Amino acid sequence: MLEIVEDDSLTTEQKIAELREIESEARGLQRAASEGPMDDDDGWQEDLRQVRLALDKLGAKEPKKGAASL
C-alpha cells in the first residue's frame, strides 16, 4: 500500500481507486474466511486498517454505505 501512496506516476484519484480495490478484495476475503471454520484472526483486519490509513493520508472520504446485499 505504501508503494501506491508514494507512486508519483499516479494521481491522487488513481491511488484512491487502487486502494479502494484492495480494500474491496480484502473485505471479500475476510467475509469468506468468516464463513468457514477458520481462526478468528483471519489476518485481513490489519490489512484493512493499513488500507484505511493510506486512504486517510490521501484525504479520501469514507464511501457511503448502502443496503447490504447477498
Secondary structure, 3 states (H helix, E strand, C coil): CHHHHCCCCCCHHHHHHHHHHHHHHHHHHHHHHHCCCCCCCCCHHHHHHHHHHHHHHCCCCCCCCCCCCC
